Amino acid sequence: MPFLIATAPGRADRPNEDFAAVSAHCAVLLDGVTGPPDGGGGCSHGVARHVRWLGGLLLAGLDAGRPPRAALAEAIAGAAALHADTCDLADRRTPSATVVAVRATPGPGRGAPSGADGGAGRLEYLVLSDSVLLVADPGPLPDAADPRGCALRAADGVGVVADTRLDALRADLLRRGAPAGALEALRGVPGGFWTAGSDPRAAEEALTGTVRLDRFALMTDGATRAVEVFGDLNWGQALSLVSDKGPGALIDRVRALEDADPRGSGYPRGKVRDDATVVSWAPENLVH
């Protein structure tokens, strides 16, 4: 297999709201936004089903050669059409998801050098909200970040593609002592943050680009906790762990860290355990 996938639910009694799927050269990773505790939200199908509808349609669009933003917009519209007659998709709490999607285009040969001429191939990416793409050697970095949220940057010896708008808004609201619910009111509005729900306009807010094709991994925020919550690894170490021991090794590491802090008192977090998913790829696995 050209890709490796590992996923684990945060709780055994709840469905896994992450979704990952791959084809020969494309991969998608979605992290469903957990619905309200009262079960409301305008949709009777639930988050897990939404991410499977959306992820499957997105992978099909990428595999057919559609530009990443167009593929996402069409997938959002297609998923919405599946239940528009039965659900209130105008409800702000209707299911939505973070998205990372990639399409790998191989170079002229498996052993092609990874020089500036692009002989190693290229990797198109799309990132929406707080899941992350890591690339071992992305090639030249842009002179400036995307004005909407930091896109591609160098950190710990690797390239990190991340949409930082949600983190920035959360930090700003915390500084200002904003009331509960203030962050959710900023979902899907200009100047706020975006997830893929029922509005195809979210696709225009996704961060997109093309980098050199090299070892990479897609990670939901449940998997990046080892870096972002616990500080046990840096980004370079996380990618090395996944590359050397497989994507499941990172999830195992996160679970051990969560279990060592079972009440979340040492490392405050929204959920003691979260769904965690990693998709990884290495050049030697490429199928031509």
Sequence and secondary structure as in RCSB ss.txt:
>XXXX:A:sequence
MPFLIATAPGRADRPNEDFAAVSAHCAVLLDGVTGPPDGGGGCSHGVARHVRWLGGLLLAGLDAGRPPRAALAEA
IAGAAALHADTCDLADRRTPSATVVAVRATPGPGRGAPSGADGGAGRLEYLVLSDSVLLVADPGPLPDAADPRGC
ALRAADGVGVVADTRLDALRADLLRRGAPAGALEALRGVPGGFWTAGSDPRAAEEALTGTVRLDRFALMTDGATR
AVEVFGDLNWGQALSLVSDKGPGALIDRVRALEDADPRGSGYPRGKVRDDATVVSWAPENLVH
>XXXX:A:secstr
  EEEEEE S TTS   EEEEE SSEEEEEEE    TTS SS SS HHHHHHHHHHHHHHHHHTT  HHHHHHHH
HHHHHHTTTTTS TTSTTS  EEEEEEEEEE SSTT   STT TTEEEEEEEESS EEEES   S  SS  TTS 
 EEEETTEEEEE  HHHHHHHHHHHHT  TTTTGGGBTSTTSB  BSS GGGGGGSEEEEEE  SEEEE TTTTH
HHHTS SS HHHHHHHHHHH HHHHHHHHHHHHHTSTTSSSS  SSSS  EEEEEE GGG   
